[in-house]
Amino acid sequence: MATEDHTSIELAGADRPGLLSDVCAVLADLHCNVVNAEIWTHNARAAAVLNVTDESTNHAIKDSKRLWTIKKLLCNVLKGNSDVEKAKILSLPVITHRDRRLHKLMFDDRDYEGLEGTPHGRVEDKSLRPDITIIDCVQKDYTVITMRSKDRPKLLFDIVCTLTDMQYVVFHGMVTTGRTEAYQEFYIRHVDGFPISSEAERDRVVQCLEAAIARRASEGLELVVCTEDRVGLLSDITRTFRENGLTIRRAEISTKSGKAKDTFYVTDAAGNSVDQRTVDSISQQIGPNILQVKRDLDLQPKPPQRNCNWFPLGVLLKILLL
């Protein structure tokens, strides 16, 4: 089956424990197989991009009535969380980068608002937030954004996506990476050619950039499921997590040559670490040869490294489109 021969589903709405389990159960009942997907959660919001195929054909779903039913039932799942539900079904391949769509979905859902707290009653450690400064460059009529944060893969991509969603143009940029920290500097203007002009706009930019960094954070215990793919596999796995009191913070679902490799980042319902007894129980239910338990790779020391690079606009655009 060609990788583009699928039906794409985009979801956005309020997050809650068991949400992904409910979504997967609906799709399994409707004989839809999830071949790949990515799910992000942040600040009590959730967004997902799922590619599904028809169980009987292993191809995209063409029946308009069936597509309408899928959308209606998924909207009902999301509507149980809030009075606003967003479910979009695309029968044609999505050309836009999947991570790019997730950023846009969460930005449009305003996940950057109310960052003073975190979902499920947890209190955020504000010392972990990135240090963001916004100043005026009067001589060149730019706004200069400087950011210092923990380094991780795709950090630059996430920042540039969000600046683009906010209708800013990056004219120059510098990125410096150290052992565990990244320093970024951007010279920007709004698409109308003007720099940031108000304190309220500055505050909003800071909020949005903090959200951009936090969305992809690999929070919680990493669990990897590797097994033969089948319709309903994802529903069974997520139901097991739910029945054991786990909340999925982020997930990456992939299928290749009939093999499924699904990665989940999970915590307990309160957002705390998962205890070993629960891990052992889940391993027995799913299968110890199927479930791999991994720890936070960020705890491993990184080799000393320090790079400093200037990026003109064209290079940043290429990075964004990768």
C-alpha positions in Angstrom: 0.0 0.0 0.0 1.3 3.4 -0.9 2.0 5.5 2.1 -0.2 8.3 0.8 -3.1 6.0 0.3 -5.0 6.7 3.5 -7.6 9.0 5.0 -6.3 11.7 7.3 -8.1 12.8 10.4 -7.3 15.9 12.4 -8.6 16.4 15.9 -8.3 19.2 18.4 -10.1 19.8 21.7 -9.9 19.6 25.5 -7.7 16.9 26.9 -8.7 14.3 29.5 -7.6 10.9 30.7 -8.8 8.2 28.3 -9.4 10.6 25.4 -7.1 8.7 23.0 -8.6 5.4 24.1 -12.1 6.6 23.2 -10.9 7.9 19.8 -9.2 4.6 19.0 -12.2 2.6 20.2 -14.5 4.5 17.8 -12.1 3.9 14.9 -11.8 0.2 15.7 -15.6 -0.2 15.9 -15.9 1.5 12.5 -13.3 -1.0 11.0 -10.6 1.7 10.5 -7.0 0.8 11.0 -4.6 3.5 12.3 -1.4 3.2 10.2 0.4 6.2 11.6 -0.4 9.1 13.9 0.9 11.6 16.3 -0.8 13.0 19.3 0.3 16.0 21.4 -1.2 17.3 24.7 -0.4 20.6 26.4 -2.1 22.9 28.9 -5.3 20.8 29.0 -5.6 20.8 25.2 -5.0 17.9 22.8 -4.3 17.7 19.1 -3.9 14.7 16.8 -3.2 13.8 13.2 -4.2 10.2 12.3 -3.9 8.4 9.0 -6.3 5.5 8.7 -7.2 2.9 6.2 -10.3 0.8 5.5 -9.9 -2.7 7.1 -11.4 -4.4 4.1 -9.3 -2.7 1.4 -6.2 -1.4 3.2 -6.8 1.8 1.3 -8.3 5.2 1.9 -12.0 5.4 2.9 -14.0 6.7 -0.1 -17.6 6.3 1.1 -18.9 9.8 1.9 -21.6 8.5 4.3 -19.1 6.5 6.2 -16.8 9.5 6.4 -19.7 11.5 7.8 -20.3 8.8 10.4 -16.7 8.8 11.5 -16.6 12.5 11.8 -19.9 12.6 13.8 -18.8 10.0 16.3 -15.4 11.5 16.8 -17.0 14.9 17.3 -19.2 13.3 20.0 -16.0 12.0 21.8 -14.5 15.5 21.7 -17.8 17.2 22.6 -17.8 15.3 25.9 -14.8 17.4 26.9 -16.1 20.9 26.0 -18.7 22.7 24.2 -16.4 23.1 21.2 -15.3 20.1 19.1 -13.0 20.1 16.2 -12.8 17.0 13.9 -11.6 17.3 10.4 -11.4 14.5 7.9 -9.4 14.7 4.7 -9.8 12.1 2.0 -6.8 13.3 0.1 -3.2 13.1 1.3 -2.1 15.9 3.5 0.9 17.6 2.0 1.8 19.8 5.0 4.3 18.4 7.4 2.5 16.5 10.2 4.3 18.3 13.0 3.5 21.6 11.2 -0.2 20.7 11.3 -0.1 19.8 15.0 1.5 23.2 15.9 -1.2 25.0 13.8 -4.0 22.9 15.4 -2.8 23.7 19.0 -2.2 27.3 18.2 -5.7 27.8 16.7 -7.0 26.0 19.8 -5.2 28.7 21.9 -3.3 26.2 24.0 -0.9 29.0 25.0 -3.5 30.7 27.2 -3.5 30.2 31.0 0.0 28.8 31.3 0.2 29.7 35.0 -1.0 26.2 35.9 -1.0 22.7 34.4 -3.7 20.2 33.8 -4.9 17.6 36.3 -4.1 19.8 39.3 -0.3 19.9 39.0 1.7 23.0 39.8 4.2 23.9 37.2 7.8 24.5 38.0 8.3 27.9 36.5 12.1 27.6 36.8 11.9 25.1 33.9 10.4 27.7 31.5 12.6 29.1 28.8 14.1 32.6 29.4 12.6 34.8 26.6 13.4 38.4 26.1 11.9 40.8 23.5 13.6 44.1 22.7 13.4 46.7 20.0 16.2 47.2 17.4 15.3 50.8 16.6 18.2 51.3 14.1 17.0 48.5 11.8 13.3 48.6 12.7 13.2 45.0 13.9 12.0 43.3 17.0 14.7 41.1 18.5 13.7 37.9 20.4 16.3 36.1 22.4 15.6 32.7 24.0 17.6 30.5 26.3 16.1 27.0 27.0 16.9 23.4 27.4 18.2 22.0 24.0 16.3 19.1 22.3 15.7 17.8 18.7 13.4 20.0 16.5 13.6 23.0 18.9 14.3 25.4 16.1 11.6 23.9 13.9 9.0 24.4 16.7 9.9 28.0 17.3 9.9 29.0 13.6 6.5 27.2 13.1 5.0 29.3 15.9 6.4 32.6 14.7 5.0 31.8 11.2 1.6 31.0 12.7 1.6 34.3 14.5 2.2 36.1 11.1 5.8 37.1 11.8 8.6 37.0 9.3 12.1 36.0 10.4 14.8 38.1 8.7 17.9 37.0 10.6 18.6 34.4 13.2 21.4 32.9 15.3 21.4 29.6 17.2 24.0 28.5 19.7 23.9 25.1 21.3 25.9 24.0 24.4 26.0 20.8 26.4 22.3 20.9 27.4 21.2 24.4 26.6 20.3 26.3 23.4 20.4 30.0 22.8 18.4 31.5 19.9 18.1 35.0 18.6 15.6 36.2 15.9 15.1 39.5 14.1 11.5 39.7 13.2 8.7 41.9 11.8 5.1 41.3 11.4 3.9 40.4 7.8 2.7 44.0 7.5 6.3 45.2 7.8 6.1 46.6 11.4 7.9 45.3 14.5 6.0 44.5 17.7 4.4 47.6 18.9 2.6 46.9 22.3 3.3 45.3 25.6 0.2 43.1 25.2 1.7 41.8 21.9 5.0 41.1 23.6 3.3 39.1 26.3 1.4 37.1 23.8 4.6 36.2 21.8 6.3 35.0 25.0 3.2 32.8 25.8 3.1 31.4 22.4 6.9 30.6 22.3 6.7 28.9 25.7 3.8 26.8 24.4 5.8 25.9 21.2 8.6 24.5 23.3 6.4 22.7 25.8 4.1 20.9 23.2 6.8 18.4 22.1 8.2 17.8 25.6 8.6 14.1 26.2 7.0 14.2 29.6 6.5 10.9 31.6 7.6 7.4 31.1 8.4 6.2 27.6 6.7 3.0 26.6 7.3 1.4 23.2 5.0 -1.3 21.7 6.5 -3.4 18.8 4.3 -6.1 17.4 2.3 -7.3 14.3 -0.1 -4.7 13.2 -3.9 -5.4 13.2 -7.1 -3.5 13.4 -8.0 -2.6 17.0 -4.4 -2.9 18.2 -4.2 0.7 19.2 -7.6 0.5 20.9 -6.5 -2.4 23.0 -3.2 -0.8 24.1 -4.8 2.5 25.0 -7.6 0.8 26.9 -5.0 -1.1 28.9 -3.3 2.1 29.8 -6.6 3.7 30.8 -7.6 0.7 33.0 -4.3 1.0 34.8 -4.8 4.7 35.5 -2.3 6.1 33.0 -2.6 9.3 31.0 -1.0 9.6 27.6 0.9 12.9 27.3 2.3 12.3 23.8 2.3 9.5 21.3 3.8 8.5 18.0 2.2 5.7 16.0 3.9 4.1 13.0 3.4 1.0 10.8 5.9 -0.5 8.3 5.7 -3.8 6.4 2.9 -5.0 8.7 4.8 -4.2 11.9 3.6 -1.6 14.4 5.9 0.5 16.5 4.0 2.8 18.8 5.7 5.1 21.3 3.8 6.6 24.3 4.9 9.0 27.0 2.7 8.4 30.0 2.1 9.6 33.6 -0.5 8.7 36.2 -3.8 10.6 36.2 -2.3 13.3 38.5 0.7 13.9 36.2 3.2 12.0 38.4 5.6 9.3 37.6 4.3 5.8 37.0 5.1 3.4 39.8 6.9 0.1 39.1 4.0 -2.1 40.1 1.8 -0.4 37.4 4.5 -0.9 34.8 4.8 -4.6 35.7 1.0 -5.0 35.4 0.9 -3.4 32.0 3.8 -5.4 30.8 2.1 -8.6 31.7 -1.2 -7.6 30.1 0.3 -6.4 26.8 3.2 -8.9 26.8 6.8 -8.5 28.1 8.1 -9.3 24.6 5.9 -6.7 23.1 6.3 -3.8 25.5 9.6 -2.0 26.0 10.0 0.3 29.0 12.5 3.1 28.4 13.7 5.9 30.7 14.2 9.6 30.0 17.1 9.8 27.5 17.7 13.4 28.7 19.2 12.0 31.9 22.1 10.6 29.9 25.0 13.1 29.6 25.5 14.7 26.2 29.0 15.1 24.8 30.4 18.6 25.0 29.3 20.7 22.1 29.0 24.3 21.2 28.0 25.5 17.8 27.1 29.0 16.7 25.3 29.6 13.4 23.6 32.5 11.7 20.6 31.7 9.6 19.3 34.0 6.8 15.6 33.9 6.0 15.9 31.4 3.2 17.7 28.8 5.4 15.0 29.1 8.1 12.3 28.5 5.5 14.1 25.4 4.3 14.3 24.2 7.9 10.6 24.8 8.4 9.7 22.8 5.3 11.8 19.8 6.1 
